[in-house]
Amino acid sequence: MATAELLFVASEAREFEGLAARCETVRPLLWPVLWSRAGTLGGRSVLLIANGVGSCRAAQAVRVAAERRPIAAVVSVGYCGALEKRLAIGDIFVATCIDSGGRRIPVGVPEAAGRFTSGPIASVDRVARSAAAKAALRQRGAYAVEMEAAGILEEAARIGAPVFCIRSVTDLADESFVVDFDAALREDGQFSTGRILCQAFRKPAAFPELIRLRRRCQTASDALGEFLAGCRF
């Protein structure tokens, strides 16, 4: 009988840069998702899948993996927006529960060597673009916000796998985006570079924002990889 594997699901491949660098024997998988890899981490077999933004894309990633391999647990990973003002860029957030559609569903917390903040995370279907939108989510009790965990919960429940949600911060609680990322999101769950650039040419403040966000994503990816490599699930 095949050994059950640990499945990590993100929206974008770049969210895995830090983790993949710490895995051994990483190899591509020819699976019907946007990006997938298999490898070992600390002697344990792991699967890494990035399948686009949103709960439906994340649920599909879990479904594809479960159809091909036995899954021991699913870890929702990637970037998040801070709702709590003490969270800084690159900080690690470990969810204790997922707040989705008014329901709070508990999730697992790994044994971890690194520093992190924990609490409820809001899983939403649109980018929390403004400081006001983030403040409204904070009033519901969430500490951070993301867009995939709700879909992962649903599909993991179907296969009977426990869920973890571990994120790294890329935007602060009191910040608003100039770029409308929802308007740039394609049907395949990826952000259209062309649509983003069209907005940037109309909004001069968008270019510095995009450069700053790129740097933050690199910081978050490395912090996330270092943290995950020290976790026991």
LOLUM-500431 format. One line per field, with one value per residue: residue in three letters; x, y, z of N, C-alpha, C, CB in turn. Coordinates in steps of 0.2 Angstrom, whole numbers, plus 2048, in hexadecimal, padded with zeros to 3 digits. Each point is the difference from the previous one (the first is absolute). Glycine has a CB too. Example, Ala and Ser with C-alpha at 12.3 -4.5 7.8 and 13.67 -1.06 7.14 Angstrom:
! residues 2
res c(ALA|SER)
n_c1 c(842|807)
n_c2 c(7E4|80B)
n_c3 c(827|7F6)
ca_c1 c(7FC|804)
ca_c2 c(806|806)
ca_c3 c(800|801)
c_c1 c(804|7FC)
c_c2 c(806|805)
c_c3 c(800|803)
cb_c1 c(7F7|806)
cb_c2 c(7FA|7FD)
cb_c3 c(806|7F6)
END
This chain:
! residues 233
res c(MET|ALA|THR|ALA|GLU|LEU|LEU|PHE|VAL|ALA|SER|GLU|ALA|ARG|GLU|PHE|GLU|GLY|LEU|ALA|ALA|ARG|CYS|GLU|THR|VAL|ARG|PRO|LEU|LEU|TRP|PRO|VAL|LEU|TRP|SER|ARG|ALA|GLY|THR|LEU|GLY|GLY|ARG|SER|VAL|LEU|LEU|ILE|ALA|ASN|GLY|VAL|GLY|SER|CYS|ARG|ALA|ALA|GLN|ALA|VAL|ARG|VAL|ALA|ALA|GLU|ARG|ARG|PRO|ILE|ALA|ALA|VAL|VAL|SER|VAL|GLY|TYR|CYS|GLY|ALA|LEU|GLU|LYS|ARG|LEU|ALA|ILE|GLY|ASP|ILE|PHE|VAL|ALA|THR|CYS|ILE|ASP|SER|GLY|GLY|ARG|ARG|ILE|PRO|VAL|GLY|VAL|PRO|GLU|ALA|ALA|GLY|ARG|PHE|THR|SER|GLY|PRO|ILE|ALA|SER|VAL|ASP|ARG|VAL|ALA|ARG|SER|ALA|ALA|ALA|LYS|ALA|ALA|LEU|ARG|GLN|ARG|GLY|ALA|TYR|ALA|VAL|GLU|MET|GLU|ALA|ALA|GLY|ILE|LEU|GLU|GLU|ALA|ALA|ARG|ILE|GLY|ALA|PRO|VAL|PHE|CYS|ILE|ARG|SER|VAL|THR|ASP|LEU|ALA|ASP|GLU|SER|PHE|VAL|VAL|ASP|PHE|ASP|ALA|ALA|LEU|ARG|GLU|ASP|GLY|GLN|PHE|SER|THR|GLY|ARG|ILE|LEU|CYS|GLN|ALA|PHE|ARG|LYS|PRO|ALA|ALA|PHE|PRO|GLU|LEU|ILE|ARG|LEU|ARG|ARG|ARG|CYS|GLN|THR|ALA|SER|ASP|ALA|LEU|GLY|GLU|PHE|LEU|ALA|GLY|CYS|ARG|PHE)
n_c1 c(804|808|807|7F1|809|800|7F4|80A|7F0|80A|7F5|80F|808|803|7FA|80E|80C|801|7FC|80A|80C|7FC|7FE|80C|7FC|7FB|7F9|7F7|7F4|7FE|7F5|7F6|80B|804|80A|800|80E|7FF|80A|802|7FA|80D|803|7F2|7FF|7FF|7F5|807|7EF|806|7EF|803|7FF|7F7|7FD|802|80F|7FF|7F6|809|80C|7F8|7FC|80F|805|7F4|804|80F|800|7F8|7FD|80A|7F7|7F9|80E|7F3|811|7FE|803|7F8|7FC|809|7F0|80C|804|80A|800|810|7FD|800|7F3|801|7EF|801|7F0|7FE|7F6|801|7F8|7F8|7F3|803|80B|80A|805|809|80B|808|806|80C|805|803|810|7F7|7FC|7F1|7F8|7F7|7F4|7F5|808|7F2|800|7FD|7FB|80B|810|7FB|801|800|80A|7F0|803|809|7F4|7F6|80A|802|7F0|801|80C|80B|80E|7FD|7F6|804|7F6|802|7F8|7F2|806|807|7F3|7FA|80C|803|7F1|802|80C|7F9|80B|800|7FD|810|7F9|811|7FC|80E|7F7|800|7F9|804|7F2|803|800|7F4|806|803|7FB|7F0|80B|7F0|806|80C|7F4|803|7F3|80F|7FC|809|7FE|7FC|811|7F4|7F9|80D|803|7F1|802|80E|7FA|7F5|80C|80F|7FD|802|810|801|7F6|80A|80D|7F9|7FB|80F|806|7F4|803|80F|7FC|7F6|80A|809|7F5|7FB|80E|803|7F2|801|80E|7F9|7F2|801|7F3)
n_c2 c(7FA|80B|804|807|809|80A|804|80D|805|80D|807|7FD|7F2|80C|7F7|7F6|80C|7FA|7F1|7FE|803|7F3|7F4|7F6|7FF|811|7F5|80C|7F8|7FF|808|805|80C|80C|7F5|7EF|801|7F1|807|7F7|80C|7F7|7F2|806|7FA|811|7FE|80F|801|810|7FC|812|809|7F5|7F7|7FB|7FF|7F8|7F5|7FC|7FD|7F5|7F9|7FD|7F9|7F6|7F9|7FB|7FB|7F7|810|7FC|80D|808|809|80B|804|80F|80C|802|80E|801|7FE|804|811|7F3|7FC|806|7FD|7F0|7FD|7F0|804|7F0|803|7FD|7FF|801|80F|7F6|80C|809|7F4|804|7F2|7FF|802|7F6|80B|7F7|7FC|811|7FD|80D|809|7FA|80D|7F3|807|7FA|7FE|80A|7F2|80F|7FA|80E|801|802|80D|806|800|7FC|7F0|7FF|806|7F5|7F5|807|7FF|7EF|800|803|802|801|803|7F1|800|7F0|7FF|7FE|7F5|7F8|7FE|7F8|7F5|7FC|7FB|7F6|7F9|800|80E|805|80D|804|80F|801|810|805|80E|802|80C|806|7FD|80D|7F9|806|7F5|80F|7F2|800|7F2|800|805|7F4|7F2|7FA|7F9|7FC|808|80C|80E|801|803|807|804|806|809|806|805|806|80A|806|802|80B|7F5|7F3|803|800|7F3|7F7|802|7FC|7F2|7FB|802|7F8|7F3|7FF|800|7F4|7F5|801|7FE|7F3|7F8|802|7FA|7F3|7FC|800|7F7|7F3|800)
n_c3 c(800|7F6|80E|801|7F6|80C|7F4|801|7FA|7FB|7F9|7FA|7FD|80A|80C|7FD|802|80E|7FC|7F4|809|809|7F4|801|7F0|7FA|7F6|7F8|807|7F0|80C|7F5|809|7F8|804|803|808|804|80B|80A|80A|808|7F5|7F8|7F1|7FF|7F5|7FE|7FB|7FC|7FD|7FF|80B|809|80C|7F1|801|80E|7FB|7F4|80A|807|7F3|7FB|80D|801|7F1|806|80F|80B|802|80D|7FE|7F4|805|7FA|7FB|7FD|805|80D|7FB|80E|804|80A|7FD|804|7EF|7FD|7F1|804|80A|7FE|7FF|808|7FA|810|7F2|7F0|806|7F4|801|80F|803|80B|7F6|80F|7F4|808|809|7F6|80D|7FC|803|7FD|80B|7FC|804|805|7FB|7F9|7F2|7FC|7F6|7F7|7F3|801|801|810|7F2|80E|80C|7FE|7FD|80D|809|7FB|804|80F|803|7FE|80D|7F3|807|7EF|7F5|7F9|7F5|807|80E|7F8|7F7|80C|808|7F5|7FE|810|801|7F4|807|810|7FE|80F|7F8|805|7FC|7FF|7FC|7FE|805|7EF|80A|80F|805|7F7|7F0|7F8|7F5|7FA|7FC|800|806|7FB|7F2|800|802|7F1|802|806|80F|7F7|807|7F0|803|7F9|80D|807|7F4|800|80F|7FD|7F6|80B|80C|7FD|80B|7F5|801|80F|801|7F8|809|80D|7FB|7FC|80F|806|7F8|805|80F|7FE|7F9|80C|80B|7F9|800|80F|804|7F8|806|80F|7FC|808|7F4)
ca_c1 c(7FC|804|800|7FC|804|7FE|7FE|800|7FC|801|7FD|805|806|805|7FF|803|808|804|7FF|803|808|802|7FF|805|7FD|7FA|7FF|7FA|7FB|7FC|7F9|7FC|800|804|807|800|807|800|807|801|802|802|7FF|7F9|7FD|7FC|7FD|7FF|7FC|7FD|7FB|7FC|7FD|7F9|7FE|7FE|807|804|7FC|802|807|7FF|7FC|805|805|7FD|7FE|806|804|7FD|802|800|7FE|801|802|7FE|806|800|800|7FA|800|7FF|7FA|803|805|806|803|804|802|804|7FE|7FC|7FA|7FD|7F9|7FD|7FA|7FE|7FA|7FE|7F9|7FD|801|807|801|807|805|806|806|806|805|805|806|801|7FB|7FA|7FA|7FB|7F9|7FC|802|7FA|800|7FB|800|802|806|7FF|804|801|801|7F9|7FE|803|7FE|7F9|802|803|7FB|7FD|804|805|807|803|7FB|802|7FB|800|800|7FA|800|804|7FC|7FA|802|803|7FB|7FE|805|802|807|800|802|804|801|806|801|805|7FD|802|7FD|7FE|7F9|7FE|802|7FB|803|7FE|7FF|7FA|802|7FB|7FF|805|800|7FE|7FC|804|803|806|7FF|802|805|7FE|7FA|803|804|7FB|7FE|806|801|7FB|800|807|802|800|807|803|7FC|802|807|800|7FD|804|805|7FD|7FF|806|801|7FB|801|806|7FE|7FB|803|804|7FC|7FD|805|800|7F9|7FE|7F8)
ca_c2 c(806|806|804|806|806|807|805|807|803|807|802|801|7FD|804|7FF|7FA|801|7FE|7F9|7FC|801|7FC|7F9|7FC|7FC|803|7FE|802|7FB|801|800|805|806|805|7FE|7FB|7FD|7FB|800|7FE|805|7FD|7F9|7FF|802|806|803|807|802|806|800|806|804|7FF|7FA|7FA|7FD|7FD|7F9|7FC|7FD|7FA|7FA|7FD|7FD|7FA|7FB|7FD|7FE|800|807|7FF|807|806|807|806|804|805|807|802|807|801|804|802|805|7FE|7FB|804|7FC|7FA|7FD|7FA|800|7FA|800|7FB|7FF|803|803|800|801|800|7FA|7FF|7F9|7FF|7FC|7FE|804|7FC|802|804|803|808|805|802|802|7FC|803|7FE|803|800|7FD|805|7FE|806|802|806|805|806|800|800|7F9|7FC|802|7FC|7F9|7FF|800|7FA|7FC|7FD|803|800|7FF|7FD|7FE|7F9|7FB|7FD|7FB|7FB|7FD|7FD|7FB|7FB|7FC|7FA|7FA|7FE|802|806|806|805|806|804|806|806|806|805|807|802|801|807|802|7FF|7FF|804|7FB|7FC|7F9|7FC|802|7FD|7F9|7FC|7FA|7FA|801|804|808|802|805|806|804|804|806|805|804|804|805|805|802|800|7FD|7F8|7FD|7FF|7FB|7FA|7FF|7FF|7FA|7FA|7FF|7FD|7F9|7FC|800|7FB|7F9|7FD|7FF|7FA|7FA|7FE|7FE|7F9|7FB|7FE|7FD|7F9|7FF)
ca_c3 c(800|7FF|806|800|7FF|802|7FB|801|7FB|7FF|7FA|7FB|800|803|808|802|7FE|806|802|7FB|801|806|7FF|7FC|7FB|7FD|7F9|7FE|7FF|7FA|803|7FD|804|7FD|802|805|801|805|803|807|804|807|7FF|7FF|7F9|800|7F9|7FF|7FB|7FF|7FB|7FF|805|801|803|7FB|7FE|806|800|7FA|801|805|7FC|7FB|804|803|7FB|7FE|806|807|803|808|802|7FB|803|7FC|801|7FC|803|803|803|807|803|806|7FF|802|7FB|7FC|7FA|801|806|7FE|804|800|801|805|7FD|7FA|800|7F9|800|807|803|802|800|803|7FC|804|802|800|805|7FD|804|7FF|803|7FC|803|7FE|801|7FA|7FA|7FC|7F9|7FD|7F9|7FD|803|805|7FD|804|807|802|800|805|807|801|802|806|805|801|804|7FC|801|7FA|7FB|7FA|7FB|7FE|806|801|7FB|802|805|7FD|7FC|804|804|7FC|800|807|802|805|7FC|803|7FC|802|7FB|801|7FE|7FB|800|806|801|7FE|7F9|7FA|7FA|7FA|7FB|801|7FE|7FE|7F9|7FC|801|7FA|802|802|807|800|7FF|7F9|800|7FB|803|805|7FD|7FE|806|802|7FB|802|807|801|807|800|7FF|806|804|7FD|802|807|801|7FE|805|806|7FE|801|808|803|7FE|803|807|800|7FE|806|805|7FF|800|807|803|800|7FF)
c_c1 c(804|7FF|7FC|805|7FD|7FF|800|7FD|801|7FC|805|806|805|7FF|804|808|804|7FF|804|808|802|7FE|805|7FC|7FA|7FF|7F9|7FB|7FC|7F8|7FC|7FE|805|808|800|807|7FF|807|800|802|801|7FE|7F9|7FE|7FB|7FE|7FF|7FC|7FE|7FB|7FB|7FD|7F9|7FF|7FF|807|804|7FC|802|807|800|7FD|805|805|7FD|7FE|806|805|7FC|802|7FF|7FD|800|802|7FF|806|800|800|7FA|800|7FF|7F9|802|806|807|804|804|801|805|7FE|7FC|7FA|7FD|7F9|7FE|7F9|7FF|7F9|7FD|7F8|7FD|801|808|802|807|805|806|805|806|804|805|805|800|7FB|7FA|7FA|7FB|7F9|7FB|802|7F9|802|7FB|801|802|806|7FE|804|801|801|7F9|7FE|803|7FE|7F9|801|803|7FA|7FC|805|806|807|803|7FB|803|7FA|7FF|7FD|7F9|7FF|803|7FD|7FB|803|804|7FB|7FD|804|802|807|800|803|804|7FF|805|802|806|7FD|804|7FD|7FD|7F9|7FE|802|7FA|804|7FD|7FD|7F9|801|7FA|7FE|805|800|7FD|7FC|804|803|806|7FF|803|805|7FE|7FA|803|804|7FB|7FE|806|801|7FB|801|808|803|800|807|804|7FD|802|807|801|7FD|804|806|7FD|7FE|806|801|7FB|801|806|7FE|7FB|804|804|7FB|7FD|805|801|7FA|800|7F8|7FE)
c_c2 c(806|804|806|806|807|804|807|803|807|802|802|7FC|803|800|7FA|801|7FE|7F9|7FB|800|7FC|7F9|7FC|7FC|803|7FE|802|7FA|802|800|806|806|805|7FE|7FB|7FD|7FB|800|7FD|806|7FD|7F9|7FE|802|805|801|807|802|807|800|806|802|7FE|7F9|7FA|7FD|7FC|7F9|7FC|7FD|7FA|7FA|7FC|7FC|7F9|7FB|7FC|7FD|800|806|7FF|807|805|806|805|805|806|807|801|807|801|804|803|805|7FE|7FB|804|7FC|7FA|7FC|7FA|800|7F8|800|7FB|7FE|804|803|801|800|800|7FA|800|7F9|800|7FC|7FF|806|7FC|801|804|803|808|804|801|803|7FB|803|7FE|804|800|7FE|803|7FE|806|802|806|806|806|7FF|7FF|7F9|7FC|802|7FC|7F9|7FF|801|7FA|7FB|7FD|804|801|7FE|7FC|7FE|7F9|7FB|7FD|7FA|7F9|7FC|7FB|7F9|7FB|7FC|7FA|7FA|7FE|802|807|806|805|806|804|805|805|806|804|807|801|802|807|802|7FE|7FF|805|7FB|7FC|7F9|7FC|801|7FD|7F8|7FD|7FA|7FA|802|804|807|801|806|806|804|804|806|805|804|804|806|806|803|800|7FD|7F9|7FD|7FF|7FB|7F9|7FE|7FE|7F9|7FA|7FF|7FD|7F8|7FB|7FF|7FB|7F9|7FD|7FF|7FA|7F9|7FE|7FE|7F9|7FA|7FD|7FE|7F9|800|7FA)
c_c3 c(800|807|7FF|7FF|803|7FA|802|7FA|800|7FA|7FB|802|805|808|802|7FF|807|803|7FB|800|806|800|7FC|7FB|7FD|7F9|7FD|7FF|7FA|802|7FD|805|7FD|801|805|800|806|803|807|805|807|800|7FF|7F9|800|7F8|801|7FA|800|7FA|7FF|806|801|803|7FC|7FD|805|801|7FB|801|805|7FD|7FC|804|803|7FB|7FE|805|806|803|808|803|7FA|803|7FB|802|7FB|803|803|801|807|802|807|7FF|802|7FB|7FB|7F9|802|806|7FF|805|7FF|802|806|7FD|7FA|801|7F9|800|806|804|802|801|803|7FB|805|801|800|806|7FC|804|7FF|803|7FC|805|7FE|802|7FA|7FA|7FC|7F9|7FC|7F8|7FC|804|805|7FE|804|808|804|800|805|807|801|802|807|806|801|804|7FC|801|7F9|7FB|7FA|7FC|7FE|805|800|7FB|802|806|7FD|7FD|805|805|7FD|800|807|802|804|7FC|805|7FC|803|7FB|802|7FE|7FB|7FF|807|802|7FE|7F9|7FB|7FA|7FB|7FA|802|7FD|7FE|7F9|7FB|800|7FA|803|802|807|800|7FE|7F9|801|7FC|804|806|7FD|7FD|805|802|7FC|801|807|802|806|800|7FF|806|805|7FD|801|807|802|7FE|805|806|7FF|801|807|803|7FE|804|808|801|7FF|806|805|7FF|800|807|803|800|800|803)
cb_c1 c(7F7|7FF|80B|7F6|805|806|7FA|80B|7F8|80B|7F7|7FC|7FE|800|7F4|7F6|7FD|7FE|7F5|7F6|800|7FE|7F4|808|805|801|808|805|800|809|804|7FB|7FC|7F7|804|7F4|806|7F7|803|803|7F9|7FE|80A|7FD|802|805|7FB|80B|7FB|80B|800|7FE|807|7FD|7FB|7F5|800|804|7F7|7F9|804|7FF|7F5|7FE|806|7FB|7F7|7FF|80A|7FF|7FC|80A|803|7F7|809|7F3|806|7FB|808|7FE|7FB|80D|7F8|7FC|7F7|7FC|7F7|806|7FE|809|800|80B|7FE|80C|7FD|807|7FB|808|803|80A|800|7F8|7F7|800|7F8|7FB|7FC|7FE|7F9|800|7FF|7F6|806|805|809|803|804|807|805|7F7|80D|7FC|805|800|7F7|7F5|807|7FD|7FB|7F8|80B|7FE|7FE|80A|806|7FB|802|80B|7FF|7FA|7F6|7F7|801|80C|7F9|80B|802|809|808|7FC|7FF|80A|802|7F9|801|80A|7FD|7FB|804|7F8|804|801|7F6|808|7F4|804|7F4|80A|7FC|802|7FD|80C|801|801|80C|7F7|802|808|80C|7F8|80A|7FB|7FA|807|800|809|7F8|802|7FA|806|801|7F5|809|803|7F8|801|80A|7FC|7F8|805|805|7F8|7F4|7FF|7FB|7F4|800|804|7F6|7F7|804|7FF|7F5|7FD|806|7FB|7F7|804|804|7F8|7FC|808|801|7F7|801|808|7FD|7F8|806|809|7FB|80B|801)
cb_c2 c(7FA|800|7FC|7FB|7FA|7FF|7F7|800|7F7|800|805|80C|7FB|807|805|7FA|809|80C|803|802|80B|80A|804|7FF|7F6|809|7F6|80A|7FD|7FC|7FA|7F7|7FA|809|80C|7FD|80A|7F8|80A|7F4|809|80A|7FF|801|7F4|805|7F5|802|7F4|806|7F4|7FD|80A|808|807|806|80A|80B|806|807|80C|809|807|809|80B|808|808|808|805|7F4|806|7F8|7FD|7FA|7FA|7FE|7F6|7F9|804|7F5|803|800|7F8|7F5|808|802|7F8|806|80B|805|80A|7FA|80D|7FB|805|805|7FD|7F8|807|7F9|7FA|807|7F9|80B|7FD|800|805|7F4|809|7FF|7F5|803|7F5|7FD|806|7F6|80C|7F6|809|7FF|7FC|80A|7F5|809|7F8|803|7FD|7F7|7FC|805|807|80C|802|800|80B|808|7FE|805|80C|802|7FE|7FB|7FB|7FE|80A|7FC|80B|803|806|80C|809|806|80A|80B|807|809|80B|809|804|7F7|7FB|7F9|7FF|7F7|800|7F6|7FE|7F8|800|7F5|800|803|7F8|802|7FE|807|7F4|809|7FF|80A|801|801|80A|80B|801|804|804|7FD|7F6|7F6|803|7FC|7F7|7F9|7F7|7F6|7F8|7F9|7F7|7F6|7F8|7FA|7FB|80B|80A|801|805|80C|808|802|808|80C|806|803|80A|80C|804|805|80C|80A|803|806|80D|808|803|809|80C|806|805|808|80A|7FD|808)
cb_c3 c(806|7F3|803|806|7F6|80B|7FB|807|800|806|807|7FE|7F5|7F6|7FF|7FC|7F7|803|806|7F9|7FB|806|800|80A|805|808|802|7FA|80C|7F8|80A|7F9|80B|802|7FD|7FE|7FC|7FB|7F9|7FC|7FA|805|807|80C|7FD|80B|7FD|806|7FF|804|803|7F5|7FE|7F7|809|7FD|7F8|805|806|7F9|7FE|809|801|7F8|802|809|7FC|7F7|7FA|801|7F6|7FF|80D|7F9|807|800|804|7F8|7F7|806|7F5|801|7F9|806|801|80C|802|80A|7F9|7FA|806|7FD|7FE|802|7F4|80A|80B|7F9|80A|7FC|7F6|7FB|7FB|806|7F6|80C|7F5|7FC|806|7F4|806|7F9|7FE|7F5|806|7F8|800|802|807|808|800|807|804|809|802|7FB|7F6|80A|7F6|7F7|7FF|7FD|7F4|7F8|800|7F8|7F3|7FB|7FD|7F5|807|7F8|80C|804|804|806|7FC|7F8|806|803|7F7|7FD|807|7FE|7F5|800|805|7F9|7F5|7FF|7F6|80A|7F8|806|7FD|806|7FD|7FF|80C|7FA|7F4|801|80A|80C|803|806|802|803|7FC|7FF|807|80C|803|802|80C|7F9|7F8|7F4|804|7FC|80C|7FB|801|7F6|7FD|807|7FD|7F7|803|804|7F8|7F8|803|7FA|805|7FB|7F5|7FF|802|7F7|7F7|802|7FE|7F4|7FC|802|7F8|7F5|800|800|7F5|7F8|802|7FC|7F5|7FD|802|7F9|7F6|801|7FC|807|7F6)
END
